[in-house]
């Protein structure tokens, strides 16, 4: 099998070498340094750091809130993408542009804005407080912040897939008497399922690593509203670089396993759709 093919770029050897060098420098070397720093700790110290009550509480909040935020974004991201691709209405382009706003805003600005709105005396928080609903400085506020900053990933992943759905198949199915739910379940959903899983993966990955927007609205209470990235920063401020690396290694392993699982499910969904056609 030959890897040579006509191309405007240099040959395979040069481009492959550059690709390997670039990925090694930007991705593999920093991750290798993280692993080496964490594994250089004494085993007892490593276990004490990564399994402390404070660390376990931060894992539950970081990964639990990220999963919840990604799940919310898959559902509402699909609805938003459907609205933007299937309907024409005044202000459509404005809404489409606003979706990318979390990309452009510094995350600290997002956190301050959310706190201003949902704090006890905030624009919305003042009305939720008498109902016993607290958003700011609770896990709910953390989830809200993660939902905001990861929402564009879900929408942008689904939009192209919805544009590829064959409208003539939908029309044919409805002509033959199929209901709207049947058309959605048998024609639309199988087509966009890989994109939905991709959007979920990207939203989850973005949420897990978020820091700036969360620290303003979470209150940063140990074992309650303290996320793992913040705990890593605390270790760094205490010059405990190995402890920070140990927590980073745990996040790296858990994130890798979850992303690998989602990608395997995504590949299975594509193969199933190609094999069965639905």
Steps between C-alpha positions, in 0.01 A plus 500: 500500500645836399453816707612717209234706328501821296480794737573871513681435830842331534521120504365260758827465690541871563134568589477190721821598677373852560167363628675266743736774620221752549272261688786374714606852594154639567319195640715199588795669674287705745288194579812288547643762736174494698510122529867493601450768763202318649664157496815635669300538821518242772205262461357582842512873429341449160211299646452752780484787250268352240267318741462767766144601587557841346631350174215249473249778553659703222490200262131446564421864433728544197401186313141485624425861409681458167293193413181679595596813303592294192172307522299822524689645205437194285124540544470876474787525253305272268190717539698817426674344201165369369345845529787667319519247215131433441336840538542850364399780739602858583814512711616153397850615406529697824412193707741292294776750580412514871561125530871561451514771767639264770793435263591869491428599861775450760374233735543732797253741338250216463538413867452859614194538277342180634568606857344840434185334369463206740645630828265544794441864405546445125255571222354148509643372827289743705186330368633145541617554859146526652418171326790327673702470178863600534711505184810703583749330733342157451556202268212634293697815425802292400286296261349818356845647434620180333185487289557854379862460395451158333171571320653617167680167455175303507316737264781527245553125494133427422428776248693347204343159565148646489581667170594158359171335594320410178174692505360291216515189723301684765242609244477148358452347845226749587333435165491128584326577828792518744449725800736779592646309793564196280675718241711656774590164656571307180638763262622812678643359823720228340648761268589749771587250776878504430490880499308500828762277659773723360329806646465324835868405496618851415268662754608259772870549425460877504307496827744273684786740445309820577633724776443872446121518489448248781709659774281810505164327533595189698610655827792251506389319814718190564312170440192696392561740214872458438594369154815298434674768285469741792643241739794458261559877506489494880773232505706711262463808721628290789800395284378139509575435135496123532161510670364716220646259245340205679155659482565591138589139424173380651304747287699395193429130552129542575451741211685269260293197601172688466592658166624166368172335601296771332711479183455121490124546532516760223687260271253222583210729411653584162567132420147404603349770284708395196417132556129529566412832347323615820 
